[in-house]
């Protein structure tokens, strides 16, 4: 073999062959970094959709004024006066109207320029009211922009068969969301399913044509790697559905701006790889090692962001100042995302505090007023000793109910905050169920209800026995409460991964639309039955803390009654 051939072979082994895995690493990094950027866009779109969902939930909560509206529904002056009060106290509500069961206008209030523009409301031919009645919840549709204000139509079913129709402004919410920026060209948009963008500025050119946006929406893919822009510039981004009918959240940014740093780094690396090919193996090895540090920091930073850690910035590299511009941009983006997340969390906490305060105030007011009345009677001295003894007994019962309510609220808060953690260990499930049944058997017998137990497995369960005993007791108590006659059955069985508990009753059952709602705090399916709506919420949090699941469903024979099942893993 000639000297030239040996040198060529050595070049292949020492220089060229090591370049293959290095080049593969570079291209892998480029794809990985681009996917991280797209996922960041998708996270922003999901956060915006979540903000819209919370805003609609807030509007739903404000529909509480409709309670009792049916009592004055035939009094035009009283209804219009009530609606005007609601408009005055809710600036986001621009117009309100009451429609009959067919969808025809009965009453309407609002500024004259809005009511004149809307005209006489008649939804009788649309065919959607029956579905809205069946869902029994707020429906938001007809999103549009008028006078540079984003508005939407809402329809809310009333208890007497009528409907509440309204026009609501989304200006405050959308101005906060659309103010977010990603670089110079990245923005958040609200898009109709047809692909039309709801513009925030009159005359603004749509970044991506309706045809391409509609095609992206129909594809069902959240991440968009190449969208042809109206101005000839390609865009990337993410599209997520919103809770508003036929409306989607789109995060769009020019492809060049989004990937400019990555492409620059890739070109930069390729250039140096080619240069390294002209040097000896050890020089190439040393060179590659020096550039790996900032890339590794950026990849680690991207992984931290994907896991929700926005507090640890990527450190600058003194040896490679060229990377510092990219690192600065990455850290700025991470700070913006953190600020946006903190803003969302503050808003959620504020709304939750307001909800809990009002719910607790509502539940405390009646018994406190009752106690005050009894105290005044006792102080008057105008009642007999027997009556005083009876009143004291009633006051004691009210205080016990208040204590139970406050204890339940505290437990819910502890569970949600992660302060009440289960102490897991194996225990005899059959023995625990028997204990719960013995505790509630007297109240069941008093109503003529039979409590039965089916143990289909002798395998021990794994969890916090006291907390799970509370779940069984809550479920049994509810079953007895809502069963007038018949039986309540507790079943324990196991499969390969879970211990499964079932409580089945022969009561009046649970409506289909209530099966998911009953586990929410303060939710009651029957207001005539005494309670605060916290027992099932506490049960759900306890099961969640065990890594399990709980659900309500129809009984196995699909007749009367309800069946609630929960399962917890063995480890």
C-alpha positions, 0 to 999 in steps of 0.5 A, spaced: 500 500 500 502 506 497 503 512 502 498 516 499 493 510 500 495 510 507 494 517 509 487 517 505 485 511 509 488 514 516 484 521 514 477 517 513 478 513 520 481 519 524 477 525 521 471 523 516 468 517 520 467 521 526 464 527 523 458 522 521 455 522 528 457 529 529 453 531 523 447 527 525 447 530 532 447 537 529 441 535 525 438 532 531 439 538 535 436 542 530 429 538 529 429 537 537 430 545 538 424 546 532 419 542 536 421 545 542 419 552 539 413 549 536 411 546 543 412 553 546 407 556 541 402 550 543 403 551 550 401 559 549 395 557 545 392 552 550 393 557 556 389 562 551 384 557 550 384 556 558 383 563 559 377 563 555 374 557 558 375 561 565 372 567 562 366 563 560 366 560 567 365 566 570 360 569 565 356 562 567 357 564 575 354 571 573 348 567 571 346 566 578 341 572 577 336 568 573 334 564 579 327 566 581 327 569 574 321 565 572 317 568 578 316 574 575 317 572 568 310 575 566 311 581 569 314 585 563 316 591 568 319 587 573 323 583 568 326 589 564 328 592 571 332 586 573 335 585 566 337 593 567 340 592 574 344 586 571 347 590 565 349 596 570 353 591 575 356 587 569 359 592 564 361 586 560 354 585 558 352 589 552 345 587 551 340 582 555 333 579 552 328 573 554 326 568 549 320 564 550 321 556 549 321 557 541 326 562 541 322 568 540 323 575 543 319 576 549 323 582 553 329 586 551 334 591 554 340 594 552 343 601 549 338 603 543 344 603 538 345 595 540 337 593 540 336 597 534 342 593 530 340 587 533 332 587 531 327 582 533 330 576 536 327 570 533 331 563 533 326 558 532 328 556 526 335 555 528 334 548 531 339 549 536 335 550 542 333 543 544 340 541 544 342 547 549 336 545 553 339 538 553 346 540 555 343 545 561 349 550 560 351 556 557 352 556 550 357 561 547 357 562 539 356 568 534 363 571 536 364 577 532 368 584 532 363 590 532 366 597 532 373 594 534 370 590 540 370 583 540 363 580 542 359 574 542 352 571 543 350 567 549 344 563 550 342 560 557 336 555 559 332 558 564 328 553 569 321 555 566 323 553 559 325 560 557 332 562 555 336 568 556 339 571 550 345 576 551 351 580 547 357 579 551 364 583 550 370 579 550 374 586 550 378 586 557 380 578 556 382 579 549 386 585 549 390 582 555 391 575 551 392 579 544 397 583 547 402 577 548 408 577 543 413 572 541 419 576 538 417 581 533 412 578 529 409 572 533 402 574 536 395 570 539 389 570 534 382 568 535 380 564 528 373 562 526 373 555 523 372 558 516 379 561 517 377 568 518 381 572 523 378 576 528 382 582 527 383 587 533 385 593 528 381 595 523 384 594 516 390 590 518 392 585 513 391 577 515 397 574 516 395 567 513 389 567 508 383 564 511 384 558 506 390 555 509 388 557 516 381 553 514 386 547 512 390 547 518 384 547 522 380 541 518 387 537 519 386 537 526 394 537 527 395 542 533 402 544 531 403 547 524 410 547 521 409 551 515 403 556 513 403 560 507 402 567 509 398 572 505 405 576 504 409 571 501 412 569 508 411 562 511 409 562 518 409 556 524 405 556 530 399 552 533 392 552 533 387 549 539 380 549 539 376 554 544 370 553 548 367 558 543 363 555 538 367 555 531 372 559 534 380 557 535 386 560 538 392 560 533 399 562 535 403 565 529 410 567 528 414 568 521 418 562 520 424 565 519 424 569 526 422 563 530 428 559 527 433 564 525 437 562 531 437 555 530 438 556 523 444 560 525 447 556 530 446 550 525 450 554 519 455 556 524 456 549 527 456 546 519 462 551 518 466 549 523 465 542 522 468 543 515 473 546 518 475 541 523 475 536 517 481 539 515 485 539 522 487 533 526 483 528 530 485 531 537 484 538 535 477 536 532 475 533 538 477 538 543 473 543 538 467 539 538 467 539 546 468 546 547 461 548 543 457 542 546 457 546 552 452 552 550 448 547 546 447 542 552 445 548 556 440 550 551 437 543 550 437 543 558 433 549 558 428 547 553 427 541 557 426 545 563 421 550 560 417 544 557 416 541 564 414 548 567 420 550 570 421 558 568 426 560 574 433 557 572 436 561 566 441 558 561 448 561 563 452 565 558 458 561 555 464 566 556 468 562 550 462 562 545 460 569 545 456 568 539 451 564 542 450 569 548 445 573 543 441 566 542 441 565 550 439 572 551 433 571 546 431 564 550 432 567 557 427 573 555 422 568 552 422 564 558 421 570 562 415 572 558 412 565 559 413 565 566 410 572 567 404 570 563 403 563 567 404 567 573 398 572 571 394 566 569 395 563 576 394 569 580 387 570 576 385 563 577 387 564 585 383 570 585 377 567 582 377 561 586 377 565 592 371 569 590 368 563 589 369 560 595 368 566 599 361 567 596 359 559 597 361 559 604 358 566 606 351 563 602 352 556 607 353 560 613 348 565 613 342 561 614 344 557 620 347 564 623 341 568 622 337 562 625 342 562 631 341 569 632 333 569 632 333 563 637 338 567 642 334 573 641 328 569 643 332 566 649 334 573 652 326 576 651 324 571 657 318 570 654 318 563 653 317 557 657 323 552 660 321 547 655 321 551 649 328 554 651 330 547 652 328 545 645 331 551 642 337 550 645 337 543 642 336 546 635 342 551 636 346 545 638 344 541 632 346 548 628 352 549 631 354 542 629 352 543 622 356 549 622 362 545 625 362 540 620 361 545 614 367 548 616 371 542 617 369 539 610 372 546 607 378 545 611 379 538 608 378 540 601 383 546 601 388 541 605 387 536 599 387 541 594 394 544 597 397 537 598 397 538 605 393 532 607 397 526 604 395 519 605 399 514 609 399 508 605 400 501 607 396 494 606 389 493 610 384 488 610 378 492 605 373 487 607 374 489 615 374 496 613 367 496 609 364 492 615 366 497 620 363 503 615 356 498 614 356 497 622 356 505 623 351 507 618 346 501 619 342 504 624 340 510 620 339 505 614 334 501 618 330 507 620 328 508 613 327 501 612 333 500 607 337 494 607 345 494 607 349 488 604 356 487 603 359 483 597 366 481 598 369 478 591 376 478 593 380 476 599 386 480 597 388 486 601 388 493 599 394 498 599 392 506 601 390 510 607 385 506 611 382 512 615 382 516 609 378 511 604 374 509 610 371 516 610 370 515 602 366 509 603 362 512 609 361 519 605 358 514 599 354 510 604 351 516 607 349 519 600 346 512 598 342 512 604 340 519 604 337 519 596 334 512 597 327 512 600 326 504 600 330 498 597 337 496 598 344 499 598 350 494 596 357 495 597 362 491 593 369 489 593 373 486 588 380 486 585 384 486 578 391 486 576 393 493 578 387 496 582 383 495 588 375 496 586 370 499 591 363 499 588 357 503 592 350 501 589 343 503 591 336 503 589 334 510 589 332 515 584 338 515 581 343 521 577 341 524 571 346 523 565 348 530 565 349 530 573 354 524 573 360 528 572 358 534 576 356 531 582 364 531 584 364 538 584 365 542 590 358 545 593 354 542 587 347 538 589 343 535 585 337 536 589 336 542 593 331 539 597 336 534 601 340 537 606 347 538 605 353 542 603 355 538 597 362 537 599 362 530 601 363 527 594 368 533 592 372 530 598 372 523 596 374 525 589 380 529 592 382 523 597 382 518 591 386 522 586 391 523 592 392 515 592 393 515 584 386 512 583 380 514 579 372 515 581 366 515 577 358 515 577 354 511 573 347 508 572 346 501 575 348 495 572 341 493 570 340 501 568 334 501 572 333 505 578 338 508 583 346 509 582 353 506 582 359 510 584 365 506 583 372 508 585 379 504 584 386 505 587 392 502 585 396 496 589 403 500 589 
